[in-house]
Amino acid sequence: MLVGVPKEIKDNEYRVGIVPSTVRELTDKGHEVVVETRAGSGAGLSDADYKAAGAEIVADADAVYGRAELIVKVKEPLAAERKKLRRGQVLFAYLHLAPDREQTEDLMQAGVTAIAYETVTGAPGALPLLTPMSEVAGRMAPQVGAAAWKRRTAGAACCSPAYRVSRRPASSSSAAASPEPMRP
């Protein structure tokens, strides 16, 4: 099978559908992999990394979509990418089709077999492709929240004394008189 990896074009998306070690696994099993030039650059992976793993580097997305039987992406294809899809191809990506009727209709019209990462199930209803994303988000959420809180509470100008006083525990008898900032 010819596997294609286009560069993600969605704003602020720096991930890549396949890393070089996966290219090596695929090519060792007899598959061919074409990777759009600089597809991995946002993730710190070079064309040389992909080439060393056995991928062919191609000049643009048209070359990937035009040749590949299986397209592997991270995010759902944008309208411009959906126009490049053709009947018989398999698309593997996070698709989030429920709120996106236009994408759903475009994929149906293109005649692709679209497999959404978020719907792949394993043994007893497990979501093996969604679970790692949720675990990463769960680990990052407290850190992002703490950083946001720190920015919000840094310096006296960030919030009024009334806000700081209202954040004091109810057991404090001097809450109304104290203008000191609260610490999280």
C-alpha positions in Angstrom: 0.0 0.0 0.0 1.2 3.5 -0.7 0.8 5.7 2.4 0.8 9.5 2.1 1.6 12.0 4.7 0.7 15.6 3.8 1.8 18.6 5.9 -0.9 19.8 8.2 -2.3 23.2 7.1 -4.8 23.9 9.8 -3.8 27.0 11.8 -1.6 26.3 14.8 -1.4 22.6 14.0 2.3 21.4 14.2 1.8 17.7 14.6 2.4 15.2 11.8 0.4 12.1 10.9 3.3 9.6 11.0 6.7 9.8 12.6 9.9 8.4 11.0 9.9 5.2 13.2 6.4 4.4 11.8 7.7 5.0 8.3 10.4 2.4 9.0 7.8 -0.1 10.3 5.7 0.4 7.2 8.5 0.1 4.7 9.9 -2.9 6.5 6.6 -4.6 5.9 6.7 -3.8 2.2 4.6 -0.6 2.1 5.7 2.6 0.4 5.4 6.0 2.2 5.4 9.5 0.6 5.8 12.5 2.8 5.2 16.1 1.8 8.4 18.1 2.2 8.6 19.8 5.7 5.5 17.8 6.9 7.3 17.1 10.2 9.1 20.4 10.7 6.5 21.7 13.2 7.2 18.6 15.3 11.0 18.9 15.0 11.3 16.1 12.4 13.3 16.8 9.2 12.9 15.5 5.7 16.2 13.8 6.2 14.7 11.9 9.2 11.9 10.6 7.0 14.2 9.8 4.1 16.5 7.8 6.4 13.5 5.8 7.6 12.6 4.9 4.0 10.1 7.6 2.9 10.1 9.4 -0.4 9.9 13.1 0.1 7.6 14.9 -2.4 7.3 18.5 -3.3 3.7 19.3 -2.3 0.4 18.0 -1.1 -0.8 17.4 -4.6 1.8 14.8 -5.0 0.8 13.1 -1.8 -3.0 13.1 -2.5 -2.4 12.3 -6.2 -0.5 9.1 -5.5 -1.4 7.7 -2.0 -3.9 5.0 -1.4 -4.0 5.8 2.4 -3.8 9.4 3.6 -2.7 9.8 7.2 -3.3 13.2 8.8 -3.7 14.5 12.3 -6.6 16.9 11.9 -9.6 16.9 9.6 -8.9 17.9 6.0 -9.8 21.5 5.3 -11.9 22.3 2.2 -8.9 22.7 0.0 -7.5 19.3 1.0 -10.9 17.6 0.6 -10.9 18.7 -3.0 -7.7 16.6 -3.5 -9.3 13.4 -2.2 -10.5 10.8 -4.7 -12.7 7.7 -4.8 -11.0 4.6 -3.4 -8.6 6.4 -1.1 -8.7 5.8 2.7 -8.4 8.8 5.0 -7.2 8.3 8.5 -7.4 11.4 10.8 -9.3 13.1 13.7 -12.4 14.1 11.7 -15.0 15.3 14.3 -17.8 14.9 11.8 -20.8 15.5 14.0 -20.6 19.3 14.0 -19.3 19.6 10.4 -21.9 18.7 7.8 -19.9 20.3 5.0 -16.9 18.1 5.7 -19.1 15.0 5.9 -20.8 15.7 2.6 -17.4 16.5 0.9 -16.0 13.2 2.1 -19.0 11.3 0.9 -18.9 13.0 -2.5 -15.2 12.2 -2.8 -15.9 8.6 -2.3 -13.2 8.0 0.3 -13.3 5.6 3.2 -12.9 8.0 6.1 -11.7 6.5 9.4 -11.9 8.9 12.4 -9.3 8.3 15.1 -11.8 9.3 17.7 -14.2 6.5 16.7 -11.8 3.6 16.5 -12.7 1.2 19.3 -10.7 -1.6 20.9 -11.5 -4.3 23.5 -14.6 -3.7 25.6 -15.3 -0.2 24.2 -11.9 1.3 24.7 -10.8 4.2 22.6 -7.1 3.4 21.9 -6.5 6.4 19.7 -8.4 8.9 21.7 -7.2 7.8 25.2 -3.6 9.0 24.8 -4.8 12.5 23.7 -7.1 12.7 26.7 -4.3 11.7 29.0 -2.0 14.3 27.6 -4.7 17.0 27.9 -5.5 15.8 31.5 -1.8 16.1 32.5 -1.5 19.5 30.8 -4.7 21.1 32.0 -3.6 21.8 35.6 -0.3 23.2 34.3 -2.0 25.5 31.8 -4.6 26.5 34.5 -1.9 27.3 37.0 0.1 29.4 34.5 -3.1 31.3 33.7 -3.9 31.9 37.4 -0.3 33.1 37.9 -0.6 35.6 35.1 -4.0 36.7 36.4 -2.9 37.3 40.0 0.6 38.7 39.2 0.7 42.3 40.5 -1.9 44.4 42.4 -3.3 45.8 39.2 -4.7 42.5 38.1 -7.8 42.6 40.2 -9.6 44.9 42.7 -9.1 44.6 46.5 -12.8 43.7 46.6 -12.1 40.6 44.5 -9.1 39.6 46.6 -11.1 40.1 49.8 -14.0 38.0 48.4 -11.5 35.2 47.7 -10.6 34.9 51.4 -11.8 31.9 53.3 -15.0 32.6 55.3 -13.3 31.8 58.6 -11.1 34.8 58.4 -12.4 37.5 60.7 -10.2 40.3 59.2 -11.2 39.5 55.6 -13.0 42.8 55.0 -10.1 44.9 56.4 -7.2 43.2 54.7 -6.1 44.6 51.3 -3.4 41.9 50.8 -3.6 39.8 47.7 -4.8 36.2 48.1 -2.4 33.4 47.3 -3.8 30.4 45.4 
